[in-house]
């Protein structure tokens, strides 16, 4: 009589090719999983990404900056007042993108960045939700001047709305970057690649990507830049990394200028 342990051996002997094939496939799959795990482990995260994603200091500092910005808000806004904000690492936290790229041993690329934007998975920067709630409650408006390509403005808008932020086409204007933002830099009236859009806000000539028929008149008026918030020195009007005068900027910081920590990337 054949034992229960002998039978599988006979079957495998009769179908040796199939057994070998199945075993080989299983081993290949195991090896692939092992290699994937090894590759992930072979690319450690930079201290900048660890700080942004795991430290307690980062959310504390970010929330503090927004708390200070809230204190500096007017009790109520004039129709011409606007808060100018950057998007990345100012409103939207993209540290997951940085984390994924580093774990693969890869850096930034425009293709991977646009694919990340299209995923609409960025989270809210600590403190920004409470700040925007207060701006809107006081009747304020926000212009989001971002260096994301203008073609990605709709995905950016959808990501913002998915986070439950109190934004509408009437109180928020999305302004992505175009080629003109760079070509018009003259070192005189246009210093950095966001100055053109800030100038258009002042002149009432902006083209908000998220505008509707009802919201257009709201933005087609001359605006006063009440406050500028970003994570990069060039999120401030008329400033470049190379020629920023810290002493001249300092009296405005905490009043009309607010800057957030971002150790992962920047104009520096």
Phi, psi and omega in degrees: 000140180278136177280163179297336181274336181280324187301311180300328180293320179294315181299317181294324178295320181290334182237051187302319181297316182294318180298317181295319180297315181296316180297318180296319180295317180297320180293321180296319179296318179297318179296320180297317179295319180295319180295321180298317179294321181294318180298318180298320181286337184280351180241089181291156179284147176290157178298330179297315181289321177299316179300313184293326187259339187236340184285157173273339180295318184300305180296329178294313180294316181298314179295324179295316179300316180289329176294320177293320179295323178296319178297330183275354180291148174289158178299320176215154183262148168278154180303335182270354181282141177214141173266124180260124182229145167286171178253300188287124184064016174238311173251313181255133179266114182254022184298336178295322176299312180299319181296314181297318181294316181293323179295337177266002182073026184241159176251195180290143168214148182298326180294312181291326180294313179295326177294322177296314179302318181296335178289336178056045183247006178295146181258174181277137175296138181306128178095341187287328182296312179298321180297311181295324176302319181289319178302311182294320180298330180268007177084022183272168177236153182231131172251119181264098182265102188243149175267014164293145180299143184302333179296343181261006184300321182294317178297321178298314180299316180295323177297316180298315181293325180295338180276358178077018178291148187280050187256138175226169178295336180283325183255359182220135178238123178267126181230091177282167185276141174242171179300327182298330181299332179268319185291338181273357177297121181239359180074006181238289178263335177241106188264314177235175191280012171247352184296324180300315181291325176294322178295321179294327175297316180296324183273347182077030182244019182289153176243090181291125182295333183261013185290154175237172178302322182287328186272341185304314180300331180297326185260345180273055177214155181292134184243153173255126180280096186287325185206145176234128184231131178197184178247003185228143181302332181278004169280000175256143184298134173068027184234142171236159179300319185290326188241015179296132178260099184300319181297324180286328181282327189307318180297340181269341181291130183091354178241297178241347179240133180223131182234136184258154178287138174205093181277356188279321181196165179171181180290347176288000000 
